[in-house]
């Protein structure tokens, strides 16, 4: 059963829907200039690899001065070098880095002190998933999920907003959180990761209300599978039952992912997905959250409310069959700690 990943069929459907809904934009406020980055100053966390690094290169190439943040200095240096090699220095903007562990509040404060400016754009991209059955995860793995996937965004956004809200004459700025499509539909194998990404969705909704008076727009991104270093690391520990439920995976490149997100932000959207399945799941679980081509989402939500219980029954049967096959109807009888891993910026 395919729940999260893109396929050829879903890609074709997504292209067709995109062609239709581009004609009538419900939530977006226009096709251009809603996310102007030229001559702006941006800070991107979790930018030593993956989508964060790719976004740094994209924004730098469009004339934005960028500061990238992560723990590993050697990787940060390489991203800076790659960006300059690709785009040069002719536009007069800059790209630099600050090495810091932003799961610690005082390190977030140090970053803002070192950059010495109030950012126009903040991207919170740090994150890492260690898939595994919940009862087989050890305390360190669970704790790292909270630190990497929630505290990094919680602390850095708090420190950044305290600086951004002190501007005397507020102008349009952006705070962009990176959640996951699993925030809409989580399932077995992602107990260390998905709850934190759901928390980021909630945090973005809260801050969207609170900082609107400061002319700060809060966006939240819900990527599907992206072919990054973090994704390849996930595959090493992903349980068999998680693979069964997900179905065949066709991850998109980090370049394609960033282009999709950038175009959606330019169009004025505050909730952004990167594939058809993600859009369907978002449409089925919006509640009072911002709409992304809302008319289509109302239709999808209605259809999903009819078929979702059937899908859930099927998923539950897959899980029961899996544990019966593995003679593990009671998983608590055989718990063992998972191997320790270092944080990976996605």
Secondary structure, 3 states (H helix, E strand, C coil): CCCCCCCHHHHHHHHHHHHHHCCCCCCCCCCCCCCCCCCCEEEEECCCCHHHHHHHHHHHHCCCEEEEEECCHHHHHHHHHHHHHHHCCCCCCCEEEEECCCCCHHHHHHHHHHHCCCCCEEEECCCCCCCECHHHCCHHHHHHHHHHHHHHHHHHHHHHHHHHCCCCCCCCEEEEEECCHHHCCCCCCECCCHHHHHHHHHHHHHHHHHCHHHCEEEEEEECCCEECHHHHHHCCCCCHHHHHHHCCCCCEEHHHHHHHHHHHHHCCCCEEECCHHHHHHHHCCCCCCCCCCHHHHHHHHHHHHHHHHHHHHHHHHHHHHHHHHCCCCCHHHHCCCCCCCCCCCC
